[in-house]
Amino acid sequence: MEQKNNGKAIAALVLGILGIVGAWIPFVNFIAWVFPIIAIVLGAKAKKECAEAGQPTGMATAGLVLGIVSLGLTVLGLICVICATIGIAAVGGLDPSMLNP
């Protein structure tokens, strides 16, 4: 039986990895939440297509799992950035004398 690459599974895997990397870069994580959502959708579709075609579903499953994990990390990263911003605002902002030692 001939196996062909499933582009959706590869895309889900790559987007899941990009979501994990982007989750921990401050202010990039404001747009990085898009990657995991697309990875989850593509991973689910690819897994279904591979199962129907009788092909291995490993790469699609990996993309789906990475999408779910990266979505959780992105949400956690956003919470951290928001809490840090609120903390800085609560103390009155940054003192310019602290920036120049």
N, C-alpha and C positions, 0 to 999 in steps of 0.2 A: 504494500500500500504506500503510495507516494504521500509524503508530508510536505506541506508548504508553510512558509512563514506566515504568521498571522500578524499583519501590521498593527492591528488594534492592541494586541497583547504587548508588542514591543513599545508602542506609544504609551500604554498604561504604565509599563515598567519605567520608562524614561521620565514620564511626568511624576510618578511616585517618588523617584530619586530626586528630581528637581524640587519637589515639594518639601522633602526632608531637608535638603540643603538650604532652601529659601526660608524655611521656618525659623531659623536661628540667626538670620541676618537682619538686624534692626531696620525697620522701615521698608525693607524689601518684603517682609512678611505681610504687609498690607495688601500686596498684589499676589503674593505666593499662594494664597488660599484657593485661587482658581485652579492651580495645577492638580491638587489632590481630588477635587471634585470631578474634573475631567478624567483623571486616572481611575477613579472608582467606576464611573459610567463605562469607559472603554474596557476596563478589566472585566466587568460583569458581562458586557456584550461579547467580548472575545472568549470568555469562558464558556458561555452558552453555545457560541458558534463552533468552538473546538469540540465540545462534547457531542454536538449533533453530527459533526463530521468524523467522529471517532479518532480525533487527534489528541495528543497529550495536552493537558490543560495547565501544566506547571507554570509556564511563563505568564499566562493570563491570571492565574491565582496569585503569583508573586506581585504582579502589577496591582491587583485588587487589594492585597494586604498592605503593600507599600502606600497605596492611596489612602487607606483607612488610617494607617499609622501617621502618615504625613499630615493628614487633616487634624488629627489630635495634637500633633506637635505644633502645627500652625496656630491652632486656637490657643494653646499654652503660650506660645511666643507672643501672640497678640495681647494676651492678658498681662504678660510680663512688661511689655512696652507701655501699655496703658497704665499699669500700676506705677511704673517708674516716672511716667509723665505726671501723674497725679501727685506723686511724692515730691517731685521737683517743684511743682506749682504750690504745694502746701507749705513749703519752707520759703516761699517768696522768690523762687527762681534761682538762677546761678549768680553768684557774686563774681563780677568781672576780675576782681583781684585774685581769685582762685585760679584763673586760667593762665596768668602770667606769674610764674614763681619768682 
